[in-house]
Amino acid sequence: MDNVLIIARNSNRIGGDEAISRISVNYSGNCEVIDLNNQSIAVLPVYTEAKKVAAYSITPDGGFGSVEVIESSDKKCTHETFIEWFYVI
């Protein structure tokens, strides 16, 4: 059911954080990026934008540590694009 995929990974020198995708192969709804405490970072309308948020989130500038992208068709979008999210954080 789940398609687990590593989107991005930092080197151990800067924390070794990972951005993981848990999106099913044929899923096409809203995607949520969450931290390890299940706190929402963003809900985006498409997977490609959620992957960008997740990849940036694990960087030292992003500051969220390891994150996951999950299916979230029941949640309203908080941002339409990575750029929109980036300028809000």
C-alpha positions as CSV (number, residue, x, y, z in Angstrom):
1,M,0.0,0.0,0.0
2,D,2.7,2.5,1.0
3,N,5.4,3.4,-1.4
4,V,8.3,4.5,0.9
5,L,10.9,6.5,-0.9
6,I,13.8,8.7,0.3
7,I,13.4,12.1,-1.3
8,A,16.5,13.7,0.2
9,R,19.1,12.9,2.8
10,N,21.6,15.2,4.6
11,S,25.1,14.0,5.4
12,N,25.8,12.8,9.0
13,R,28.0,15.9,9.4
14,I,24.9,18.1,9.4
15,G,22.5,15.8,11.2
16,G,21.8,13.0,8.8
17,D,18.1,14.1,8.5
18,E,15.9,12.5,5.8
19,A,12.9,13.5,3.8
20,I,10.8,10.4,3.3
21,S,7.7,10.0,1.0
22,R,4.9,7.6,2.0
23,I,2.7,8.3,-1.0
24,S,0.9,5.5,-2.8
25,V,1.9,5.0,-6.4
26,N,-1.4,6.2,-8.0
27,Y,-2.3,8.9,-5.4
28,S,-3.2,12.3,-6.7
29,G,-4.6,14.4,-3.8
30,N,-3.2,16.8,-1.3
31,C,0.1,16.0,0.3
32,E,1.2,16.9,3.8
33,V,4.7,17.4,5.0
34,I,5.1,16.5,8.7
35,D,7.9,16.5,11.2
36,L,8.9,13.6,13.5
37,N,6.4,14.8,16.1
38,N,3.6,14.6,13.5
39,Q,3.3,18.4,13.4
40,S,2.2,19.7,10.1
41,I,4.7,21.8,8.2
42,A,2.6,22.3,5.1
43,V,-0.2,20.8,3.0
44,L,0.2,21.2,-0.7
45,P,-2.0,20.3,-3.7
46,V,0.5,18.2,-5.6
47,Y,3.3,15.8,-4.7
48,T,6.0,17.6,-6.7
49,E,5.6,20.7,-4.5
50,A,5.4,18.7,-1.3
51,K,8.7,17.0,-2.2
52,K,10.3,20.4,-2.6
53,V,9.1,21.5,0.8
54,A,10.3,18.3,2.4
55,A,13.8,18.5,0.8
56,Y,14.3,22.1,1.9
57,S,12.9,21.3,5.4
58,I,15.7,19.0,6.3
59,T,18.5,21.4,5.4
60,P,20.1,23.6,8.1
61,D,18.3,26.6,6.7
62,G,15.0,24.7,6.8
63,G,15.5,23.7,10.4
64,F,12.8,21.0,10.7
65,G,15.0,17.9,11.0
66,S,13.7,14.7,9.4
67,V,10.2,14.9,7.7
68,E,7.7,12.7,5.9
69,V,5.4,13.5,3.0
70,I,2.0,11.7,3.5
71,E,-1.3,11.5,1.8
72,S,-3.7,14.1,3.2
73,S,-6.8,14.4,1.0
74,D,-8.9,15.3,4.0
75,K,-6.9,18.5,4.8
76,K,-7.1,21.9,3.2
77,C,-4.0,23.2,1.4
78,T,-2.0,25.7,3.4
79,H,0.2,26.6,0.4
80,E,-0.1,26.2,-3.3
81,T,3.6,25.9,-4.1
82,F,7.1,25.6,-2.5
83,I,7.8,29.2,-3.3
84,E,4.7,30.4,-1.5
85,W,5.6,28.3,1.5
86,F,9.2,29.5,1.4
87,Y,8.3,33.1,1.6
88,V,5.9,32.5,4.5
89,I,8.4,30.6,6.7
